[in-house]
Amino acid sequence: MPKRKLTRVPVIILLDLHPADTMINRGRGCIVNLSLGGMAVESEAEFDKGDELFIVVNLPGAKKPVEFYADVLHKEKMGNVNHYGLKYVKMKFLQKLRMRHFIHDWIKKQQSSAGTPAI
């Protein structure tokens, strides 16, 4: 199995899911892991592979939500919950910096709590 290029961090963060073409909120979901290139999301909302979504995420500790567009790369049904693999396709520079900062801080906190020297 090929190794991922970008570090994924396990998280539990709620988000709002909107089809990019209608911008109508189709439901809430939960991010279960994220990286600078994409995320895994679980939700009861129904989307198909190839759909473009507008995502609104309130990162813990952030004053404003991070907003961006993502494509559904894959979908797996687990009971009544859908597991989606999303890839960011349109994210403004400042939004990307905020996401990078959140991921970097998360990794630093995990390393310090495990007694591993920070990078």
N, C-alpha and C positions, 0 to 999 in steps of 0.2 A: 504494500500500500504506500503511495507516495506521501511524503511528509509535506504538511502545509507550509507555505512560504511565510505567512503572517501568523503571529501568536494569537490564539483564541483564548479569551478569558471567560470562565464560567460566571454568569451573573443571573440575577432574577430582577428584571426591570420591566415594568408595564409600558406599553406603547399603544398608540392609536394607528389603525390601518385604514388607508383610503385608496381606492383605485385612482390612478393618476388622471384618468380621463374624466371622472365625474367629481372627484374631490369630496365625495360624500363619505362620512365615517361609516365603515362597514363593521366596525367592532374593535375590541381590544385584544391585545395579545401579550405574551410574555417573552422577552428575550431570554434565551437560556445560555447563549454564548455569543461573543462578538469579537471582531477584529477590525483592523483598519480597512479591510476589503469587503466585509460582509458580516452576516449574523445568522444565527438559528433562532427561529421564532415558533412558539406554539400558540395556537388560537383556534377557536371554534369557527371563525370567519372562513368563508370559502373563496379561494382564489385558485387559479390554474397556473401551471408551469408556463413561463413566458409573460405573465401579467406584470405590468409596471405599477408599483405602489408608491404613494406618497406617505412617508413615515414621519411621525412626530414622537420624539422620545424625550422624556424628562429624566435626564441623568441625575443620579443622587448628588446633592450638593450644588447643582447648577441653578443659576437664577432664571435662565430662559431655556426652553426646549431646543433640542437639535432637530432640524428638519432636513429631509433629503429624499431623493427618489431611489428606489431599489427594484431590481428585477427578481422574480421568483425563479430560481434555478432548479429547484426540485421540491416535491411535495410528497409527504408520506402520511397516510391516515393511521392514527392510533386510537381506536375507539371513536369517540366523538370529537377528538382533538386532532387538528392538522399540524404536522411538523413541517415548517418551511425552511429552506435554505435560501437566503436572500443575498444578492450582490449589489453593492452601491453602484449606481450609474450616474447620478447627478448629485454632487454635494459641494456646496460653496466652500471656499478656502477656510473661512473662519469656523464653519461647522466642522470641517475636517480637523482643524486644530483643537477644537473643544473635545472631539472624540478621541484624538491622540492623547491629549492631556488626561482624560478620564482613564484610558487604558494604561498609560504609563504609571499614574498614581496607584491604580489597582495592583499592578505587578509589583511596584515598590512596597506597598503595604503587605502583600503576601510574602515577599522575600524577608521583610523585617520581622514578621510574626513567626516565620519559620527559622529565623536565626541565620539566614543566608545573606551574605553581603550583597548590597544593592549594586546594580550595574550603573 
